[in-house]
Amino acid sequence: MDCHDLQSKSRNDSKTTAELESKIDSLVYKLYNLTDDEIETIEKE
C-alpha cells in the first residue's frame, strides 16, 4: 500500500462516515417526529 492508496482510503472513509451520519440523523429525526422546520433549525447549528 503506497501513499496514494492511503489518501484514497482516507477520503473514502470520510465520505462513508458522512453518509452514515446523514442516515443516522434522518432516523433520529423520524424517531422523534421532527417537523421540517425543527430539522432545519438543528442542521443550521
A tleap script that builds the chain and sets N, CA, C and O, in Angstrom:
source leaprc.protein.ff14SB
mol = sequence {
  NMET ASP CYS HIE ASP LEU GLN SER LYS SER
  ARG ASN ASP SER LYS THR THR ALA GLU LEU
  GLU SER LYS ILE ASP SER LEU VAL TYR LYS
  LEU TYR ASN LEU THR ASP ASP GLU ILE GLU
  THR ILE GLU LYS CGLU
}
set mol.1.N position { 0.861 -1.172 0.000 }
set mol.1.CA position { 0.000 0.000 0.000 }
set mol.1.C position { 0.908 1.236 0.000 }
set mol.1.O position { 1.776 1.380 0.861 }
set mol.2.N position { 0.697 2.110 -0.962 }
set mol.2.CA position { 1.521 3.313 -1.019 }
set mol.2.C position { 0.746 4.528 -0.522 }
set mol.2.O position { -0.404 4.424 -0.097 }
set mol.3.N position { 1.395 5.661 -0.586 }
set mol.3.CA position { 0.829 6.913 -0.071 }
set mol.3.C position { -0.497 7.249 -0.753 }
set mol.3.O position { -1.425 7.724 -0.098 }
set mol.4.N position { -0.595 7.009 -2.053 }
set mol.4.CA position { -1.815 7.328 -2.795 }
set mol.4.C position { -2.979 6.455 -2.348 }
set mol.4.O position { -4.119 6.914 -2.269 }
set mol.5.N position { -2.683 5.199 -2.057 }
set mol.5.CA position { -3.733 4.301 -1.560 }
set mol.5.C position { -4.278 4.788 -0.222 }
set mol.5.O position { -5.486 4.760 0.012 }
set mol.6.N position { -3.379 5.233 0.651 }
set mol.6.CA position { -3.805 5.723 1.962 }
set mol.6.C position { -4.640 6.985 1.839 }
set mol.6.O position { -5.631 7.137 2.553 }
set mol.7.N position { -4.261 7.893 0.945 }
set mol.7.CA position { -5.028 9.120 0.751 }
set mol.7.C position { -6.415 8.799 0.215 }
set mol.7.O position { -7.410 9.372 0.659 }
set mol.8.N position { -6.477 7.891 -0.730 }
set mol.8.CA position { -7.757 7.497 -1.310 }
set mol.8.C position { -8.631 6.836 -0.246 }
set mol.8.O position { -9.824 7.123 -0.159 }
set mol.9.N position { -8.047 5.957 0.557 }
set mol.9.CA position { -8.795 5.283 1.614 }
set mol.9.C position { -9.325 6.308 2.612 }
set mol.9.O position { -10.468 6.202 3.058 }
set mol.10.N position { -8.527 7.275 2.960 }
set mol.10.CA position { -8.947 8.300 3.911 }
set mol.10.C position { -10.144 9.074 3.376 }
set mol.10.O position { -11.095 9.324 4.116 }
set mol.11.N position { -10.112 9.457 2.106 }
set mol.11.CA position { -11.238 10.183 1.511 }
set mol.11.C position { -12.477 9.303 1.482 }
set mol.11.O position { -13.576 9.776 1.771 }
set mol.12.N position { -12.318 8.040 1.140 }
set mol.12.CA position { -13.462 7.131 1.095 }
set mol.12.C position { -14.058 6.929 2.481 }
set mol.12.O position { -15.279 6.883 2.628 }
set mol.13.N position { -13.209 6.808 3.498 }
set mol.13.CA position { -13.703 6.651 4.869 }
set mol.13.C position { -14.474 7.888 5.300 }
set mol.13.O position { -15.517 7.778 5.945 }
set mol.14.N position { -13.966 9.066 4.948 }
set mol.14.CA position { -14.645 10.310 5.306 }
set mol.14.C position { -16.003 10.390 4.638 }
set mol.14.O position { -16.987 10.797 5.255 }
set mol.15.N position { -16.053 9.995 3.364 }
set mol.15.CA position { -17.319 10.020 2.630 }
set mol.15.C position { -18.297 9.028 3.248 }
set mol.15.O position { -19.471 9.344 3.439 }
set mol.16.N position { -17.819 7.846 3.556 }
set mol.16.CA position { -18.668 6.829 4.150 }
set mol.16.C position { -19.174 7.291 5.512 }
set mol.16.O position { -20.345 7.096 5.838 }
set mol.17.N position { -18.309 7.895 6.298 }
set mol.17.CA position { -18.703 8.402 7.609 }
set mol.17.C position { -19.776 9.470 7.467 }
set mol.17.O position { -20.763 9.456 8.202 }
set mol.18.N position { -19.596 10.385 6.542 }
set mol.18.CA position { -20.583 11.446 6.323 }
set mol.18.C position { -21.927 10.863 5.894 }
set mol.18.O position { -22.980 11.321 6.335 }
set mol.19.N position { -21.883 9.856 5.036 }
set mol.19.CA position { -23.121 9.217 4.583 }
set mol.19.C position { -23.836 8.531 5.748 }
set mol.19.O position { -25.056 8.631 5.881 }
set mol.20.N position { -23.073 7.836 6.586 }
set mol.20.CA position { -23.671 7.157 7.742 }
set mol.20.C position { -24.243 8.159 8.733 }
set mol.20.O position { -25.325 7.945 9.279 }
set mol.21.N position { -23.520 9.256 8.968 }
set mol.21.CA position { -24.027 10.283 9.877 }
set mol.21.C position { -25.335 10.870 9.364 }
set mol.21.O position { -26.252 11.138 10.140 }
set mol.22.N position { -25.413 11.062 8.072 }
set mol.22.CA position { -26.636 11.602 7.472 }
set mol.22.C position { -27.803 10.633 7.646 }
set mol.22.O position { -28.920 11.051 7.953 }
set mol.23.N position { -27.549 9.358 7.453 }
set mol.23.CA position { -28.605 8.354 7.630 }
set mol.23.C position { -29.059 8.286 9.085 }
set mol.23.O position { -30.253 8.185 9.367 }
set mol.24.N position { -28.098 8.344 10.007 }
set mol.24.CA position { -28.444 8.325 11.427 }
set mol.24.C position { -29.279 9.547 11.780 }
set mol.24.O position { -30.287 9.435 12.478 }
set mol.25.N position { -28.858 10.717 11.297 }
set mol.25.CA position { -29.621 11.943 11.547 }
set mol.25.C position { -31.063 11.774 11.083 }
set mol.25.O position { -31.997 12.109 11.811 }
set mol.26.N position { -31.242 11.260 9.886 }
set mol.26.CA position { -32.587 11.074 9.337 }
set mol.26.C position { -33.426 10.132 10.204 }
set mol.26.O position { -34.609 10.379 10.438 }
set mol.27.N position { -32.808 9.066 10.671 }
set mol.27.CA position { -33.528 8.119 11.527 }
set mol.27.C position { -33.927 8.759 12.855 }
set mol.27.O position { -35.030 8.527 13.350 }
set mol.28.N position { -33.040 9.559 13.426 }
set mol.28.CA position { -33.353 10.236 14.687 }
set mol.28.C position { -34.488 11.233 14.484 }
set mol.28.O position { -35.401 11.319 15.305 }
set mol.29.N position { -34.426 11.985 13.390 }
set mol.29.CA position { -35.492 12.953 13.101 }
set mol.29.C position { -36.834 12.243 12.988 }
set mol.29.O position { -37.847 12.722 13.498 }
set mol.30.N position { -36.831 11.105 12.320 }
set mol.30.CA position { -38.061 10.335 12.144 }
set mol.30.C position { -38.530 9.766 13.486 }
set mol.30.O position { -39.722 9.788 13.792 }
set mol.31.N position { -37.587 9.258 14.281 }
set mol.31.CA position { -37.907 8.683 15.583 }
set mol.31.C position { -38.623 9.695 16.479 }
set mol.31.O position { -39.570 9.351 17.186 }
set mol.32.N position { -38.163 10.936 16.440 }
set mol.32.CA position { -38.741 11.979 17.279 }
set mol.32.C position { -39.826 12.787 16.574 }
set mol.32.O position { -40.305 13.789 17.106 }
set mol.33.N position { -40.210 12.351 15.380 }
set mol.33.CA position { -41.272 13.011 14.617 }
set mol.33.C position { -41.036 14.515 14.473 }
set mol.33.O position { -41.950 15.317 14.667 }
set mol.34.N position { -39.809 14.884 14.134 }
set mol.34.CA position { -39.484 16.296 13.982 }
set mol.34.C position { -40.068 16.851 12.689 }
set mol.34.O position { -40.132 16.166 11.668 }
set mol.35.N position { -40.486 18.090 12.757 }
set mol.35.CA position { -41.009 18.761 11.570 }
set mol.35.C position { -39.839 19.257 10.720 }
set mol.35.O position { -38.696 19.296 11.174 }
set mol.36.N position { -40.146 19.632 9.491 }
set mol.36.CA position { -39.111 20.164 8.607 }
set mol.36.C position { -38.475 21.427 9.196 }
set mol.36.O position { -37.271 21.640 9.059 }
set mol.37.N position { -39.277 22.251 9.844 }
set mol.37.CA position { -38.756 23.462 10.468 }
set mol.37.C position { -37.793 23.136 11.610 }
set mol.37.O position { -36.764 23.792 11.769 }
set mol.38.N position { -38.131 22.125 12.398 }
set mol.38.CA position { -37.264 21.724 13.505 }
set mol.38.C position { -35.941 21.157 12.972 }
set mol.38.O position { -34.867 21.455 13.495 }
set mol.39.N position { -36.041 20.350 11.941 }
set mol.39.CA position { -34.841 19.764 11.333 }
set mol.39.C position { -33.959 20.875 10.753 }
set mol.39.O position { -32.738 20.845 10.909 }
set mol.40.N position { -34.558 21.818 10.108 }
set mol.40.CA position { -33.800 22.942 9.526 }
set mol.40.C position { -33.061 23.704 10.613 }
set mol.40.O position { -31.901 24.075 10.435 }
set mol.41.N position { -33.729 23.939 11.742 }
set mol.41.CA position { -33.100 24.633 12.871 }
set mol.41.C position { -31.897 23.850 13.395 }
set mol.41.O position { -30.846 24.429 13.668 }
set mol.42.N position { -32.051 22.564 13.533 }
set mol.42.CA position { -30.969 21.705 14.029 }
set mol.42.C position { -29.792 21.713 13.063 }
set mol.42.O position { -28.644 21.826 13.493 }
set mol.43.N position { -30.052 21.597 11.793 }
set mol.43.CA position { -28.985 21.489 10.803 }
set mol.43.C position { -28.258 22.813 10.577 }
set mol.43.O position { -27.144 22.821 10.052 }
set mol.44.N position { -28.864 23.916 10.959 }
set mol.44.CA position { -28.202 25.220 10.843 }
set mol.44.C position { -27.101 25.380 11.884 }
set mol.44.O position { -26.134 26.112 11.671 }
set mol.45.N position { -27.253 24.692 13.010 }
set mol.45.CA position { -26.306 24.848 14.122 }
set mol.45.C position { -25.007 24.174 13.862 }
set mol.45.O position { -24.110 24.217 14.705 }
savepdb mol mol.pdb
quit
